[in-house]
Amino acid sequence: MSDRIVAVGLLSARDLERLGSGFSRAFPVDEVPCFGEPLVAIDDADRQMWRTRDQECLQVPLSIGRPGK
């Protein structure tokens, strides 16, 4: 049975320290070729998500009290 990828994350050096020596498969971003484009795409998608969320919040009327009261 082969190992399958179950998660991908961006971690700081401090995060890696907290994970300890048992976490051995980290690949530094600055050592991976062509990683800049995916990072830009992630940042763009994150900005768009927050922009959409903020716009939706502005369109929802604020109510005082609990719903249905």
HELIX and SHEET records of a PDB file:
HELIX    1   1 ALA A   13  LEU A   19  1                                   7    
HELIX    2   2 VAL A   29  GLU A   31  5                                   3    
HELIX    3   3 GLY A   36  GLN A   59  1                                  24    
END                                                                             
